């Protein structure tokens, strides 16, 4: 049943161990969250799984195949999609074009047919346009589709990134702080969207600071501190774990309150 | 409607090309027009490379040199018709771009600029030094294309200047059509995406290295065809066509007119081809004024001439 499993993953940045010996697994339709104080190595872990960084130790297994260190576009071909903590939007393109680019693997074709605007090329664009429009409706951005992406608010850009990632029709979706910088209403919308996507059978790996959201939607939580996994399990068990409480109290007491409560 | 915007741009360009001769004070202006279109073709290729894909090249005159000398040499050495020589040049340029693009497109920003600069200088040195074949720095004559006499025999009589005005104008329009097609196509979106965020483009599955290479090859073919047309039109060519200055000129026209916009870059080519002619009345101050105009445009219209003007018009409307 496991779709993605990570085993003994580690990387050092010049002498400093950023992530060490982290392992867990995610099944289709399951939401697994990775939490931990700032600097715990969550984003680094994401970057290793999605091929942005080459892991120095350990393995990433996707659907039974070893995909450790594969380039991000190769992983995308295998159904792995992600969003970014600090937004990687195509600023000079329209909102619709951003979502359309998410369909790249389905719409790409010979460059020559694109240069000559052959019927096959126009057909590919038309299919993508319809699909992207649908996705924008799903994340509530249909009205903004012709606007330049850089003109959207932060919360809207977060949703646009999710739409773009979903356009890939992923089997596993990595979401890096999808609710960061969003207000309560937007957070709830994103929360619903994630639950809905998971229900459709997509495996979801989530990094999020909003503890209420994490506790509410995760089936399984992995806790990182200083690059190491210090606990994992069901939300209720994790929030009572003394090691988790200590890690949070040591660095971020506000969130510790959330985590315990 | 994106589609109609593409067609609108093409219609405006075609009307301008067709109607401009009505305002020509003398036949000499057909030649200026043709020079604008030859440059317009080359800068359209640079819009694909710099404006869409976000990759710089300071050596594209090298490809213009390959195209020009293919037309100068292939008819004599290989017995090819000049028209076929132009195609041979385009294939050769595309092939060379593919070969050198693979290693150098891994570089970014000014490293890429210097590497492409080196390529351009290499081509112009070879053309200047292999005097036995190329005629060296003194240049070389180019065979007659022969299309004009063929047209005359079917009753379309054009002066030499008129013929080249029409031939280069149509070539430029075809080039603009192709680049505009690319802009709104799957490949074009992927190119513009990797320009804005390479990492995000990769994560949606874009093969960044392959697409950058495609853009490099496409723009090289544009430059090559532009060089071929110049050679065939002038019936004479010197290694200057591949020179550093020509590369810089092309990039300047592109950025000046609007690097992300096909009609913008063509406007840049038109302005910077015409302006030196218009400024000759200022005699020794010509270059001073030209330099000042270029600086002022870039300071006050950073996106380039056309995009800035359009934005201002939209803002008011």
Interface residues (C-beta under 8 A of the other chain):
Chain A: X50 X51 X52 X71 X72 X73 X75 X76 X77 X81 X82 X84 X88 X89 X90 X91 X92 X93 X97 X100 X101 X102 X104 X105 X107 X108 X109 X111 X114 X115 X116 X117 X121 X124 X125 X128 X164 X165 X167 X168
Chain B: X178 X181 X182 X184 X185 X186 X187 X188 X189 X190 X192 X193 X195 X196 X197 X199 X200 X201 X202 X203 X204 X205 X206 X207 X208 X214 X218 X260
